């Protein structure tokens, strides 16, 4: 590509995973095309506060207070569109996407890389109408795909799994336009770190098994109950809890951790997640596509709790099928299941081997190299 080429990596902050994938790709494209002008942009920051609160805030409200509704919405949009509902959905979206359209027409990028379907939906009709002369590729951020990811014209789709590829073809995407690359993770997850060194950096006991409990970027769910169960688990071990940006939750869990009979470390938002993952023996988490991909890149087995209906239940199914995870169906069983696993080194080793096999730590570099050739 020419030195003056502009590459836009477009995302939408409806959940943290899309943004993290964009960050990983921004680094990969800067490394692969150092002369290019590479920018990562959250399109929801361009649309204005009302649409941002409705789109991104609505997503967070659903997963916190009505996750079943999230599953209904996921399934309702993952079928052939009913004419009126699709017209209404796209009409509302188009009413607020004017600033994004103006931005694209001003920037005139040579290549757009989407880590959310929203910008792809905005760009596709602009290209069809001849208003925007740019190539676009789309990076899917869950282990299975969904109808909304299919937005022709798109030169390439990068998906996590073979089943994700197969599903996109059922919506008319040519198989030749789809590559199975894995989900892009940040560079630190692609550089192995010995467990002993990771534990030293994290300030945890080097000799005790380590359970990593993740609360997601927004710190939602019955985290205090999960921590209590891990404290009571029938096995030796220590616990690190990462609460993300939820500062009240961090303070509450720190109070809960005081005086417990096992070592518990409570961490808020951190840019050292890779160190905690390399330090851990297993991770207790919801199966978001990015979190799961980061764990797999570190060869870290997953203990799945409370998957959001829709994309996370599908992620959970894939992880379980490939032997990289176990699923706990009730918080009261978490301590028992984790304790049993820590007491069974052979089973834990098998889960770790499966995680290492499933991991795609170099997905971002693979995507950047292919997209620059496309």
MIDREN-568353 format. One record per residue (C-alpha): residue number from 0; x, y, z. Coordinates in steps of 0.5 Angstrom, whole numbers, plus 2048, in hexadecimal, padded with zeros to 3 digits. Each point is the difference from the previous one (the first is absolute). Layout:
! residues N
{NUM, {X, Y, Z}}
...
! end
This chain:
! residues 374
{0, {800, 800, 800}}
{1, {802, 807, 7FF}}
{2, {803, 804, 805}}
{3, {7FA, 805, 800}}
{4, {7FB, 7FB, 801}}
{5, {7FB, 800, 806}}
{6, {7FE, 7FA, 804}}
{7, {7FA, 801, 804}}
{8, {7FE, 7FB, 805}}
{9, {7F9, 801, 802}}
{10, {7FD, 7FD, 806}}
{11, {7FA, 802, 805}}
{12, {800, 800, 808}}
{13, {7FA, 7FB, 801}}
{14, {804, 7FB, 804}}
{15, {808, 801, 801}}
{16, {802, 7FA, 7FC}}
{17, {7FF, 804, 7F9}}
{18, {804, 806, 803}}
{19, {806, 7FB, 802}}
{20, {800, 7FC, 7F9}}
{21, {800, 807, 7FD}}
{22, {806, 802, 804}}
{23, {804, 7F9, 7FF}}
{24, {7FF, 802, 7F8}}
{25, {802, 807, 801}}
{26, {807, 7FD, 802}}
{27, {800, 7FB, 7FB}}
{28, {7FF, 804, 7FA}}
{29, {805, 806, 803}}
{30, {805, 7FA, 800}}
{31, {7FE, 7FD, 7F9}}
{32, {7FF, 807, 7FD}}
{33, {805, 805, 803}}
{34, {7FF, 805, 7FB}}
{35, {7F8, 800, 800}}
{36, {7FC, 805, 804}}
{37, {7FC, 7FB, 805}}
{38, {7FB, 802, 804}}
{39, {7FB, 7FD, 805}}
{40, {7F9, 803, 801}}
{41, {7FA, 7FE, 804}}
{42, {7FA, 802, 7FB}}
{43, {7FC, 801, 806}}
{44, {804, 806, 802}}
{45, {7FE, 803, 7FA}}
{46, {7F8, 7FF, 800}}
{47, {7FF, 804, 806}}
{48, {7FE, 7FF, 807}}
{49, {7F8, 7FE, 7FF}}
{50, {802, 7FA, 7FB}}
{51, {806, 7FE, 804}}
{52, {7FC, 7FF, 806}}
{53, {7FB, 7FD, 7FD}}
{54, {805, 7FB, 7FC}}
{55, {805, 7FF, 805}}
{56, {7FD, 802, 806}}
{57, {7FA, 7FB, 7FE}}
{58, {804, 7FA, 7FF}}
{59, {803, 801, 807}}
{60, {7F9, 801, 803}}
{61, {7FE, 7FA, 7FD}}
{62, {806, 7FB, 802}}
{63, {800, 803, 807}}
{64, {7F8, 800, 802}}
{65, {7FD, 7FC, 7FA}}
{66, {805, 7FB, 7FD}}
{67, {7FA, 7FC, 7FE}}
{68, {7FE, 806, 7FB}}
{69, {807, 800, 7FD}}
{70, {7FF, 7F9, 7FE}}
{71, {7F9, 801, 7FD}}
{72, {803, 806, 7FC}}
{73, {806, 7FC, 7FE}}
{74, {7FB, 7FB, 7FD}}
{75, {7FB, 805, 7FD}}
{76, {806, 803, 7FC}}
{77, {803, 7F9, 7FE}}
{78, {7FB, 7FE, 7FB}}
{79, {7FD, 803, 7F9}}
{80, {7FE, 807, 802}}
{81, {7F9, 801, 800}}
{82, {7FE, 806, 7FC}}
{83, {7FE, 805, 805}}
{84, {804, 7FF, 806}}
{85, {806, 800, 7FB}}
{86, {7FE, 807, 7FD}}
{87, {7FF, 803, 807}}
{88, {807, 7FD, 803}}
{89, {803, 803, 7FA}}
{90, {7FC, 806, 800}}
{91, {802, 802, 807}}
{92, {807, 7FE, 7FF}}
{93, {801, 804, 7F9}}
{94, {7FC, 806, 804}}
{95, {806, 801, 805}}
{96, {806, 7FD, 7FB}}
{97, {801, 807, 7FC}}
{98, {806, 802, 804}}
{99, {803, 7F9, 7FE}}
{100, {7FF, 801, 7F9}}
{101, {803, 807, 800}}
{102, {806, 7FE, 803}}
{103, {801, 7FA, 7FB}}
{104, {7FF, 805, 7FA}}
{105, {805, 805, 803}}
{106, {805, 7FA, 802}}
{107, {7FF, 7FC, 7FA}}
{108, {804, 7FA, 802}}
{109, {803, 7FB, 7FC}}
{110, {7FE, 7FB, 805}}
{111, {7FB, 7FF, 805}}
{112, {801, 7FA, 805}}
{113, {7FA, 7FF, 804}}
{114, {800, 7FD, 807}}
{115, {7F8, 801, 801}}
{116, {7FA, 7FF, 7FB}}
{117, {7FE, 807, 801}}
{118, {805, 804, 7FC}}
{119, {800, 7FA, 7FA}}
{120, {7F8, 801, 800}}
{121, {801, 808, 7FF}}
{122, {806, 7FF, 7FB}}
{123, {7FD, 7FB, 7FB}}
{124, {7FA, 804, 7FD}}
{125, {805, 806, 7FF}}
{126, {804, 7FB, 7FC}}
{127, {7FA, 7FE, 7FC}}
{128, {7FE, 807, 7FF}}
{129, {807, 802, 7FD}}
{130, {801, 805, 806}}
{131, {806, 7FD, 803}}
{132, {806, 7FC, 7FC}}
{133, {803, 7FC, 806}}
{134, {801, 7F9, 801}}
{135, {7FD, 7FD, 807}}
{136, {802, 7FA, 804}}
{137, {7FC, 7FD, 806}}
{138, {803, 7FD, 806}}
{139, {7FB, 7FC, 804}}
{140, {801, 800, 807}}
{141, {7FC, 7F9, 803}}
{142, {801, 7F9, 7FE}}
{143, {7FA, 7FF, 7FC}}
{144, {7FD, 806, 7FB}}
{145, {7FA, 803, 7FF}}
{146, {7FC, 803, 7FB}}
{147, {801, 807, 801}}
{148, {808, 7FF, 7FF}}
{149, {7FE, 7FF, 7F8}}
{150, {800, 806, 7FD}}
{151, {802, 800, 7F8}}
{152, {804, 803, 7FD}}
{153, {805, 7FE, 805}}
{154, {807, 7FD, 7FD}}
{155, {802, 7FB, 806}}
{156, {7FD, 7FE, 806}}
{157, {804, 7FD, 806}}
{158, {7FD, 7FB, 804}}
{159, {802, 7FC, 807}}
{160, {7FE, 7F9, 7FE}}
{161, {7FE, 7FC, 7FA}}
{162, {7F9, 800, 802}}
{163, {800, 807, 800}}
{164, {802, 800, 7F9}}
{165, {7FB, 7FB, 7FE}}
{166, {7FA, 804, 803}}
{167, {802, 806, 7FC}}
{168, {800, 7FC, 7FA}}
{169, {7F8, 7FF, 802}}
{170, {7FF, 807, 7FF}}
{171, {803, 801, 7F9}}
{172, {807, 801, 802}}
{173, {805, 7FD, 7FB}}
{174, {804, 7FB, 803}}
{175, {806, 802, 7FD}}
{176, {7FF, 807, 803}}
{177, {801, 7FD, 807}}
{178, {806, 7FE, 804}}
{179, {801, 7FD, 807}}
{180, {805, 804, 803}}
{181, {7FD, 800, 808}}
{182, {7FF, 806, 803}}
{183, {805, 805, 801}}
{184, {803, 801, 807}}
{185, {805, 805, 802}}
{186, {808, 7FF, 7FF}}
{187, {801, 7FF, 807}}
{188, {7FC, 7F9, 800}}
{189, {804, 7FE, 7FA}}
{190, {806, 800, 804}}
{191, {801, 7FA, 805}}
{192, {802, 802, 807}}
{193, {802, 7FA, 805}}
{194, {7FB, 7FF, 805}}
{195, {805, 801, 806}}
{196, {802, 807, 7FD}}
{197, {7F9, 802, 7FF}}
{198, {7FF, 7FF, 807}}
{199, {806, 804, 802}}
{200, {7FD, 806, 7FC}}
{201, {7F9, 7FF, 803}}
{202, {803, 7FF, 807}}
{203, {7FC, 7FA, 802}}
{204, {802, 7F9, 803}}
{205, {805, 7FD, 7FB}}
{206, {7FE, 7F9, 804}}
{207, {7F9, 800, 800}}
{208, {7FB, 7FE, 7FA}}
{209, {7FD, 807, 7FE}}
{210, {7F9, 801, 7FE}}
{211, {7FE, 806, 7FC}}
{212, {7F9, 803, 800}}
{213, {7FE, 805, 7FB}}
{214, {7FA, 804, 801}}
{215, {800, 803, 7F9}}
{216, {802, 807, 7FE}}
{217, {7F9, 803, 803}}
{218, {801, 7FB, 806}}
{219, {7F9, 7FD, 800}}
{220, {7FD, 7FA, 803}}
{221, {800, 7FD, 807}}
{222, {807, 801, 801}}
{223, {800, 800, 807}}
{224, {7FC, 7F9, 800}}
{225, {806, 7FD, 7FC}}
{226, {805, 803, 804}}
{227, {7FD, 7FD, 806}}
{228, {800, 7F9, 7FD}}
{229, {807, 800, 7FE}}
{230, {802, 802, 807}}
{231, {7FC, 7FA, 802}}
{232, {803, 7FB, 7FB}}
{233, {803, 7F9, 802}}
{234, {807, 801, 7FE}}
{235, {806, 804, 801}}
{236, {801, 806, 7FC}}
{237, {7FF, 808, 7FF}}
{238, {7FC, 805, 7FC}}
{239, {801, 806, 7FC}}
{240, {7F9, 804, 7FF}}
{241, {800, 805, 7FA}}
{242, {7FA, 805, 801}}
{243, {801, 804, 7F9}}
{244, {7FE, 807, 801}}
{245, {7FB, 7FF, 805}}
{246, {803, 803, 806}}
{247, {7FB, 7FF, 805}}
{248, {800, 7F9, 7FF}}
{249, {808, 800, 801}}
{250, {7FF, 803, 807}}
{251, {7FA, 7FB, 802}}
{252, {804, 7FA, 7FE}}
{253, {807, 803, 803}}
{254, {7FC, 800, 807}}
{255, {7FD, 7F9, 7FF}}
{256, {807, 7FE, 7FE}}
{257, {803, 802, 807}}
{258, {800, 7FB, 805}}
{259, {7FF, 7FA, 7FB}}
{260, {803, 7FA, 801}}
{261, {804, 800, 7FA}}
{262, {804, 805, 7FC}}
{263, {7FB, 805, 7FC}}
{264, {803, 805, 7FC}}
{265, {7FB, 805, 7FD}}
{266, {802, 804, 7FA}}
{267, {7FC, 806, 7FC}}
{268, {801, 802, 7F9}}
{269, {807, 7FE, 7FE}}
{270, {804, 7FF, 7F9}}
{271, {804, 7FA, 803}}
{272, {7FA, 7FB, 7FF}}
{273, {805, 7FC, 7FC}}
{274, {805, 7FF, 806}}
{275, {7FA, 7FE, 804}}
{276, {7FE, 7FB, 7FB}}
{277, {807, 7FD, 7FF}}
{278, {800, 800, 808}}
{279, {7FA, 7FC, 800}}
{280, {7FE, 7F9, 800}}
{281, {7F9, 801, 7FE}}
{282, {7FB, 806, 7FF}}
{283, {7F9, 800, 802}}
{284, {7FC, 805, 7FB}}
{285, {7FA, 801, 7FC}}
{286, {802, 7FE, 7F9}}
{287, {801, 806, 7FC}}
{288, {803, 7FF, 7F9}}
{289, {806, 805, 802}}
{290, {801, 7FD, 807}}
{291, {800, 7F9, 7FE}}
{292, {805, 801, 7FA}}
{293, {805, 804, 805}}
{294, {7FF, 7FA, 805}}
{295, {801, 7FB, 7FA}}
{296, {806, 804, 7FE}}
{297, {803, 7FF, 807}}
{298, {7FF, 7F8, 800}}
{299, {7FB, 802, 806}}
{300, {7FA, 7FB, 801}}
{301, {7F9, 804, 801}}
{302, {7FB, 7FE, 805}}
{303, {7FA, 803, 7FD}}
{304, {7FA, 804, 804}}
{305, {7FA, 804, 7FE}}
{306, {801, 800, 7F9}}
{307, {7FB, 806, 7FD}}
{308, {7FB, 7FC, 7FB}}
{309, {802, 801, 7F9}}
{310, {807, 801, 7FE}}
{311, {803, 7FE, 807}}
{312, {7FC, 7F9, 800}}
{313, {802, 7FF, 7F9}}
{314, {808, 801, 802}}
{315, {7FF, 7FC, 806}}
{316, {7FD, 7FA, 7FC}}
{317, {806, 801, 7FC}}
{318, {805, 800, 805}}
{319, {7FD, 7FA, 804}}
{320, {800, 7FC, 7F9}}
{321, {807, 801, 7FF}}
{322, {802, 7FE, 807}}
{323, {803, 807, 803}}
{324, {7FB, 801, 805}}
{325, {7FB, 7FE, 805}}
{326, {7F9, 803, 802}}
{327, {7FD, 801, 807}}
{328, {7F9, 801, 800}}
{329, {7FF, 803, 807}}
{330, {804, 804, 804}}
{331, {7FF, 7FB, 806}}
{332, {804, 7FB, 7FC}}
{333, {806, 805, 7FE}}
{334, {805, 7FE, 806}}
{335, {7FE, 7F9, 7FF}}
{336, {802, 7FF, 7F9}}
{337, {806, 805, 800}}
{338, {803, 7FC, 806}}
{339, {7FF, 7F9, 7FD}}
{340, {803, 803, 7F9}}
{341, {806, 802, 804}}
{342, {801, 7FA, 804}}
{343, {800, 7FC, 7F9}}
{344, {806, 802, 7FD}}
{345, {7FF, 7FB, 7FA}}
{346, {7F9, 803, 7FE}}
{347, {803, 807, 801}}
{348, {806, 7FF, 7FB}}
{349, {7FB, 7FD, 7FB}}
{350, {7FC, 806, 800}}
{351, {806, 805, 800}}
{352, {803, 7FC, 7FA}}
{353, {7F9, 801, 7FC}}
{354, {800, 807, 802}}
{355, {807, 801, 7FD}}
{356, {7FE, 7FC, 7FA}}
{357, {7FA, 804, 7FF}}
{358, {804, 807, 801}}
{359, {801, 805, 7FA}}
{360, {805, 805, 803}}
{361, {802, 802, 7FA}}
{362, {7FA, 802, 7FD}}
{363, {800, 807, 7FF}}
{364, {807, 800, 7FC}}
{365, {7FD, 7FA, 7FC}}
{366, {7FA, 805, 7FE}}
{367, {804, 806, 7FF}}
{368, {805, 7FC, 7FB}}
{369, {7FA, 7FE, 7FC}}
{370, {7FC, 806, 800}}
{371, {805, 804, 7FD}}
{372, {801, 7FB, 7FB}}
{373, {7F8, 800, 7FE}}
! end
